[in-house]
Amino acid sequence: MRSSGVRDVPVIDVENVYARLARRFGPEVAEWCADLPALAGELAGRWGLRLGQAWPAGGTSVVLPCESADGELLVLKLTPDLKIAADEATALDAWKTRHHVVTLHNAGLDRGALLLERVLPGSRLADEPGRWTLGEVAPVLSDLWRQPFWLGAGSGLPELRERADFVFELTRRRLEGRPEVAGRVPPGLVEGSWSLASALAREGPVRLLHGDLHPGNVLRGGDGRGLVAIDPRPCLGDPAFDAVDWVLADGGGEEAVQQRIGWLAARVDGLDPDRAWGWCQAMAVVLAVSILGRRGDDLMGEEMLAMAWAATEGR
C-alpha cells in the first residue's frame, strides 16, 4: 500500500536514540541515527502511515506508533541490525496464527523495518509487579511452543547455544561497567554458570523459542486477548529456556522455584521440569547481575546469587 505522501512525520530525538543504541552497537551507529528521520519518512510513504512520536525506550530498535490510511493502529519498528529484523520477521511469520503473539503486518528487511500490530491497552507486565500470575503466562508459553512448526536449518535462526553465549557475553560486559556489582559477582561464577548453560543448550528438545521472554516483553491485550508476547530474539532449542524468568520472578529458594516449575509443567506441553530447574540454576547469575545493577542490594538479587553459587560450587 502506498500513499501520495508522508503526513505529520515527527521530529525524532536523534541524540536520545544514539545514546540508547550506541550502548549496544557502538559509536558507528551514529550515521544510522542521523538518517533515521529520513528513513521513517520513506517507510511512512511506502506503507501509507501517519507517524506519531517515537517511544523513548529500546536498546536495539526505535519504535514509532502509527496509523494506517484506513485508521488501523500499528507500530513501526526500525533497527540498524538487519539480522535482528530478519530473525524477528521469520519467527513472527511462523507464529502468525498464534493468539498470544504480536502480529506482523509488513516488513522492509532491506531497511531493518517491521510494521506490527499495536497491542492495546498494551501495558507491560514489568510495570505491574505482583499483578500478573503464572496462570496468565501459561497460555503464552503454550502458544509459542505449540507444534507443528518447521523452520529447519535454512531458517537462518541461531541455535539456543548462540543465544545463551550472547546473554552471558552481555552479562560479562555489564559487569565491566559496574564495578560495585562486579565485586560481588566474580568472573569464575559467571564462567561456571555459562558452562552449565552451554551443556544444557547442546541437548534437549528443539522448538522455536522467543529467546527474550520476560515481563518487559509481554503486554496486556485486553478484550479477551490475554497476554501478548512482543520483541522476540528467536532461536531454536530447549523451550525451558523461555520459562526461566517466569518461574524465578517471585524469588524464594529452591523449593519455591521447584513448586512453580511443577505447576507450570503440568499445564504447558513441552516443559521438562528437570531441564527447567537446570536452566534456572544456569541463568540465575544473569538475573542477579541485572537486579543488582538496577536496584543495588536486593533480596531477590541475593537469592539469585545464592542459587548460582550452589549450582557451580560442585563443578
C-alpha positions as CSV (number, residue, x, y, z in Angstrom):
1,M,0.0,0.0,0.0
2,R,1.4,3.4,-1.0
3,S,0.2,6.9,-0.1
4,S,0.8,10.1,-2.1
5,G,3.0,11.5,0.7
6,V,4.1,11.4,4.3
7,R,1.8,13.1,6.8
8,D,3.0,14.6,10.1
9,V,6.4,12.9,10.2
10,P,7.5,13.5,13.8
11,V,10.8,15.1,14.8
12,I,12.9,12.3,16.2
13,D,15.2,13.0,19.2
14,V,18.3,11.6,17.4
15,E,20.6,12.3,20.3
16,N,18.4,10.2,22.6
17,V,18.3,7.4,20.1
18,Y,22.0,7.5,19.7
19,A,22.6,7.4,23.5
20,R,20.5,4.2,23.7
21,L,21.6,2.4,20.7
22,A,25.4,3.2,21.0
23,R,25.4,1.1,24.2
24,R,24.6,-2.0,22.0
25,F,26.1,-1.1,18.6
26,G,28.9,1.2,19.4
27,P,29.6,4.8,18.1
28,E,29.4,3.6,14.4
29,V,25.6,3.7,14.8
30,A,25.7,7.5,14.6
31,E,25.2,7.6,10.9
32,W,22.2,5.4,11.0
33,C,20.7,7.6,13.8
34,A,21.3,10.7,11.7
35,D,19.5,9.2,8.8
36,L,16.6,7.9,11.0
37,P,14.1,10.8,10.3
38,A,14.5,10.3,6.6
39,L,14.2,6.5,6.9
40,A,11.0,6.9,8.9
41,G,9.6,9.3,6.3
42,E,10.5,6.9,3.5
43,L,8.6,4.0,5.2
44,A,5.7,6.2,6.1
45,G,5.3,7.0,2.4
46,R,5.8,3.3,1.3
47,W,3.1,2.0,3.6
48,G,0.8,5.0,3.9
49,L,1.3,5.7,7.5
50,R,0.7,8.7,9.8
51,L,3.6,8.5,12.3
52,G,3.5,9.5,16.0
53,Q,6.3,10.5,18.3
54,A,8.9,7.7,18.8
55,W,8.7,5.9,22.1
56,P,11.7,6.6,24.3
57,A,12.8,3.0,25.0
58,G,14.6,0.1,23.4
59,G,18.2,-0.9,23.2
60,T,18.3,-2.3,19.7
61,S,15.5,-0.5,17.9
62,V,13.3,2.6,17.6
63,V,9.5,2.2,17.7
64,L,7.0,4.7,16.5
65,P,3.3,4.4,17.0
66,C,1.4,5.0,13.7
67,E,-1.9,4.8,11.9
68,S,-2.6,3.3,8.5
69,A,-4.7,5.1,5.8
70,D,-7.8,3.2,6.9
71,G,-7.3,4.0,10.6
72,E,-5.7,0.9,11.9
73,L,-3.4,1.4,14.9
74,L,0.1,0.0,14.3
75,V,3.7,0.4,15.3
76,L,6.7,0.9,13.1
77,K,9.9,-0.7,14.4
78,L,13.3,0.2,13.0
79,T,16.7,-1.3,13.8
80,P,20.2,-0.7,12.3
81,D,20.8,-4.5,12.6
82,L,19.2,-6.1,9.6
83,K,19.7,-9.6,11.1
84,I,17.7,-8.7,14.1
85,A,14.8,-7.6,11.9
86,A,15.0,-10.6,9.7
87,D,15.0,-13.1,12.6
88,E,12.1,-11.4,14.2
89,A,10.1,-11.5,10.9
90,T,10.9,-15.2,10.4
91,A,9.6,-16.1,13.9
92,L,6.5,-13.9,13.7
93,D,5.6,-15.4,10.3
94,A,5.9,-18.9,11.9
95,W,3.7,-17.7,14.7
96,K,1.2,-15.8,12.5
97,T,-1.8,-17.8,13.6
98,R,-1.0,-17.6,17.3
99,H,-3.3,-15.7,19.6
100,H,-0.7,-14.7,22.2
101,V,2.0,-13.3,19.8
102,V,2.1,-9.9,18.2
103,T,1.0,-9.9,14.5
104,L,3.5,-8.8,11.8
105,H,1.7,-6.8,9.1
106,N,4.6,-5.9,6.8
107,A,8.4,-6.0,6.6
108,G,11.1,-4.0,4.8
109,L,14.0,-6.2,5.7
110,D,16.4,-4.2,3.4
111,R,15.7,-1.3,5.7
112,G,15.5,-3.1,9.1
113,A,11.8,-2.3,9.3
114,L,8.8,-4.1,10.7
115,L,5.2,-3.0,10.7
116,L,3.4,-4.5,13.6
117,E,0.1,-4.7,15.3
118,R,-0.3,-2.2,18.1
119,V,-1.4,-4.2,21.2
120,L,-4.0,-2.4,23.3
121,P,-4.1,-1.4,26.1
122,G,-0.5,-2.6,25.9
123,S,0.7,-2.2,29.4
124,R,3.9,-4.2,30.1
125,L,3.9,-6.8,32.8
126,A,7.2,-5.4,34.0
127,D,5.2,-2.3,35.1
128,E,2.7,-4.4,37.0
129,P,4.8,-6.0,39.8
130,G,2.7,-8.5,41.8
131,R,-0.3,-8.2,39.5
132,W,0.3,-10.9,36.9
133,T,0.1,-14.7,37.6
134,L,1.7,-17.8,36.1
135,G,-1.9,-18.8,35.2
136,E,-1.9,-15.9,32.7
137,V,1.6,-16.7,31.4
138,A,0.9,-20.4,30.7
139,P,-1.2,-19.8,27.6
140,V,1.6,-17.6,26.1
141,L,4.2,-20.4,26.5
142,S,1.8,-23.0,25.1
143,D,1.1,-20.7,22.1
144,L,4.8,-20.1,21.4
145,W,5.8,-23.8,21.7
146,R,2.8,-25.4,20.1
147,Q,3.6,-27.8,17.3
148,P,3.7,-28.2,14.4
149,F,6.3,-25.8,13.2
150,W,9.2,-26.4,10.9
151,L,11.8,-23.9,10.1
152,G,14.8,-26.2,9.6
153,A,18.4,-25.3,9.1
154,G,17.6,-22.9,6.3
155,S,15.6,-20.6,8.5
156,G,18.7,-18.5,9.4
157,L,17.8,-18.5,13.0
158,P,20.5,-19.2,15.6
159,E,20.6,-22.2,17.9
160,L,20.0,-21.7,21.6
161,R,23.7,-22.2,22.2
162,E,24.4,-19.0,20.3
163,R,21.7,-17.1,22.2
164,A,23.0,-18.3,25.5
165,D,26.5,-17.2,24.6
166,F,25.2,-13.8,23.7
167,V,23.4,-13.4,27.0
168,F,26.5,-14.4,29.0
169,E,28.8,-12.2,27.0
170,L,26.4,-9.3,27.6
171,T,26.4,-10.1,31.3
172,R,30.2,-10.0,31.3
173,R,30.2,-6.6,29.6
174,R,27.7,-5.3,32.1
175,L,30.0,-6.3,35.0
176,E,32.9,-4.5,33.4
177,G,30.9,-1.3,33.5
178,R,29.5,-1.8,37.1
179,P,32.5,-2.3,39.5
180,E,30.2,-2.2,42.5
181,V,28.4,-5.3,41.2
182,A,31.5,-7.0,39.8
183,G,32.9,-7.0,43.3
184,R,30.1,-9.3,44.3
185,V,30.0,-11.5,41.2
186,P,33.4,-12.9,40.4
187,P,34.4,-14.0,36.9
188,G,34.5,-17.6,38.0
189,L,30.8,-17.6,38.9
190,V,29.9,-16.2,35.5
191,E,32.1,-18.7,33.7
192,G,30.8,-21.6,35.8
193,S,27.2,-20.7,35.1
194,W,28.0,-20.2,31.4
195,S,29.4,-23.7,31.3
196,L,26.2,-25.0,32.8
197,A,24.1,-23.2,30.1
198,S,26.3,-24.4,27.3
199,A,25.9,-28.0,28.4
200,L,22.1,-27.6,28.6
201,A,22.0,-25.9,25.2
202,R,23.7,-28.8,23.5
203,E,20.9,-31.2,24.2
204,G,17.2,-31.4,24.9
205,P,14.1,-30.8,22.7
206,V,14.1,-28.3,19.9
207,R,11.3,-25.8,19.5
208,L,11.0,-22.3,18.1
209,L,11.8,-20.1,21.1
210,H,11.1,-16.4,21.8
211,G,14.6,-16.1,23.2
212,D,14.0,-12.9,25.3
213,L,10.7,-13.7,27.1
214,H,10.4,-11.7,30.3
215,P,7.8,-9.3,31.8
216,G,9.2,-6.4,29.8
217,N,8.3,-8.2,26.5
218,V,4.8,-9.3,27.3
219,L,1.8,-6.9,27.0
220,R,-1.8,-6.9,28.1
221,G,-4.0,-7.4,25.1
222,G,-7.4,-6.7,26.7
223,D,-10.9,-7.7,25.4
224,G,-10.3,-11.4,25.9
225,R,-7.0,-11.4,24.1
226,G,-5.0,-12.0,27.2
227,L,-1.2,-11.5,27.2
228,V,0.7,-10.9,24.0
229,A,4.5,-11.6,23.5
230,I,6.5,-9.0,21.6
231,D,10.1,-8.3,20.6
232,P,11.4,-11.9,20.2
233,R,15.1,-12.7,19.8
234,P,14.2,-16.1,18.3
235,C,16.3,-19.2,18.4
236,L,15.9,-22.9,18.1
237,G,16.3,-25.1,21.2
238,D,15.0,-26.2,24.6
239,P,11.7,-24.5,25.5
240,A,12.6,-24.5,29.2
241,F,14.9,-21.5,28.4
242,D,11.9,-19.3,27.8
243,A,10.3,-20.3,31.2
244,V,13.2,-19.1,33.4
245,D,12.2,-15.5,34.1
246,W,8.7,-16.6,34.9
247,V,9.4,-19.2,37.5
248,L,12.2,-17.1,39.1
249,A,10.2,-13.9,39.1
250,D,8.9,-14.2,42.7
251,G,12.3,-15.3,44.1
252,G,12.4,-17.7,47.0
253,G,14.6,-20.7,47.5
254,E,14.8,-23.9,45.5
255,E,11.6,-25.4,47.0
256,A,9.5,-22.4,45.9
257,V,11.0,-22.3,42.4
258,Q,10.6,-26.1,42.0
259,Q,6.9,-25.7,43.0
260,R,6.3,-23.1,40.4
261,I,8.1,-25.2,37.8
262,G,6.0,-28.2,38.6
263,W,2.8,-26.2,38.4
264,L,3.7,-24.7,35.0
265,A,5.0,-28.0,33.6
266,A,1.6,-29.7,34.4
267,R,-0.1,-27.1,32.2
268,V,2.3,-26.4,29.4
269,D,3.2,-29.1,26.9
270,G,6.9,-29.4,26.2
271,L,8.2,-28.1,29.5
272,D,10.5,-30.6,31.2
273,P,10.7,-29.8,35.0
274,D,14.3,-31.1,35.4
275,R,15.6,-29.1,32.5
276,A,13.7,-26.0,33.6
277,W,15.4,-26.2,37.0
278,G,18.7,-26.7,35.3
279,W,18.2,-23.5,33.2
280,C,17.1,-21.6,36.4
281,Q,20.4,-22.6,38.0
282,A,22.4,-21.7,34.9
283,M,20.7,-18.3,34.3
284,A,20.4,-17.2,38.0
285,V,23.7,-15.2,37.8
286,V,22.4,-13.3,34.7
287,L,19.3,-12.3,36.6
288,A,21.4,-11.4,39.7
289,V,23.6,-9.1,37.7
290,S,20.6,-7.4,36.2
291,I,18.8,-6.9,39.5
292,L,21.9,-5.8,41.5
293,G,22.8,-3.3,38.7
294,R,19.3,-1.7,38.7
295,R,18.3,-1.9,42.4
296,G,21.5,-2.3,44.4
297,D,21.3,-4.5,47.5
298,D,18.1,-6.5,46.9
299,L,16.7,-9.7,48.5
300,M,15.9,-11.3,45.1
301,G,19.4,-10.4,43.8
302,E,20.9,-12.2,46.8
303,E,18.7,-15.2,46.2
304,M,19.8,-15.4,42.6
305,L,23.4,-15.2,43.6
306,A,23.0,-17.9,46.2
307,M,21.3,-20.2,43.6
308,A,24.2,-19.6,41.1
309,W,26.8,-20.4,43.8
310,A,25.0,-23.5,44.8
311,A,24.9,-24.7,41.2
312,T,28.5,-24.0,40.4
313,E,30.3,-25.0,43.6
314,G,30.3,-28.6,42.8
315,R,31.8,-28.1,39.3
